[in-house]
Amino acid sequence: MAKLFGFVQFDFAGTLPLGEGRYLAGEPGSGEETVLVLQRLSAAAAERRRRRGRPTPADPDPALVSLTRATVVRAPSPFEERTQAARWLDEACDDEDSVEALTSEGAAILNRALHAQAVAAADAHGRQVTAEQAERILIGYGSGEETSEGRFTDARQIDIGPAGSRRRRREEQLRPQERVAAVLRGREQLDACETLLLRARADLDAGRTREAELQLRIGVEALLTDLDGAVDDPDHEKDMTTLRERQAAAQQAEIGETLAIAERILRRRRVLGT
């Protein structure tokens, strides 16, 4: 019997800036490679696209949107028997932490490819994705031939909306939509440190440690300027003092811990509404 492989499959609306095909992703020296399969699922709207304008009714029907299917195949961990694969699928889909780990792992592989594409193409606005942005997510297993074509032996569709993610629930509590409205109307400005620290977090989560370190260095410098005295709270002053001490001592090796302190300062400022 042919070996079976577990996979996570995402369907994203529109197209991603990666060509169709199979990509191999691995860590240097590990000898193990994960397979990323990209497919474009066409839609009538994509076929009708034209450069020149044309008349449109005042109340047009919604346009159909093409999809990009990204299948991340766990090639280094094959199953020898179908019963083993089925047990893995049951256990993975029944556990919230396992679902979050698998989807985060799959999205990270896809984002590595998208980041490499952006750098190779000198695209300053390169796209990154999250699992929550997918129109559909499947976790399943199939043979090598099946998974290389985006097909499977068995799979489950899963839902990882905001209610299923602790991090997303915490973000919802910060009422980001209210802040977006305030920024768009000119009632509030975004601080430079917020953008810089978000970039540092994205780089750190993607394993780009050197980039994260550089972003964090300038992000902390901006935060210490932007948020000096911004919150009348002892914990705020304590965290600000810690960042100043780390900056003076050039303790950039502890980037994960330092970034967490900076993010805590930003969250506190948002929650206290100042």
DAJOMO-V870010 format. One record per pair of residues at least 12 apart in sequence whose ideal C-beta (glycine too) atoms are under 6 Angstrom apart, sorted by the first residue. I is the first residue (numbers start at 1). J is the second residue. D is the distance in whole Angstrom. If there is no record, write none. Layout:
I;J;D
I;J;D
This chain:
2;143;5
3;78;4
4;79;4
4;85;4
4;141;5
5;73;5
5;74;6
5;75;6
5;78;5
5;147;5
6;74;4
6;141;5
7;71;5
7;73;5
7;147;5
8;72;5
8;102;5
8;103;6
8;106;4
8;139;6
9;71;5
9;138;4
10;70;5
10;134;4
10;137;6
11;67;5
11;69;5
11;134;6
11;135;5
11;136;4
12;68;5
12;134;6
13;65;5
13;135;6
15;68;6
16;68;5
17;117;5
18;38;5
18;113;6
18;117;6
20;38;5
20;39;6
20;40;6
22;37;5
23;36;4
23;113;6
25;109;5
32;76;4
34;75;6
34;109;6
35;73;4
35;75;5
36;72;6
36;109;6
36;113;6
37;71;4
37;148;6
37;150;6
38;70;6
39;69;4
39;150;5
40;68;6
41;67;4
41;69;6
42;66;6
43;64;4
43;65;6
43;66;4
44;64;5
45;63;4
45;64;4
46;66;4
69;150;5
70;110;5
71;150;5
72;106;4
72;109;5
73;147;5
85;141;4
89;141;6
92;139;6
93;139;6
93;156;5
99;158;6
103;131;4
103;160;6
107;131;5
111;128;5
111;206;6
114;127;6
114;128;6
131;160;6
137;158;5
138;155;4
138;157;6
139;156;6
139;158;6
140;152;4
140;154;6
140;155;3
141;153;6
174;270;5
191;226;4
192;222;5
193;219;5
193;222;4
193;223;4
193;226;5
196;215;6
196;218;6
196;219;3
196;222;6
197;219;4
197;262;5
199;215;5
200;212;5
200;215;4
200;216;4
200;219;5
200;259;6
203;215;6
212;255;6
213;252;5
213;255;5
216;255;5
216;259;6
220;243;6
220;247;6
220;262;6
223;262;6
230;269;6
231;269;5
231;272;6
231;274;6
236;268;6
239;261;5
239;265;5
242;261;6
246;258;6
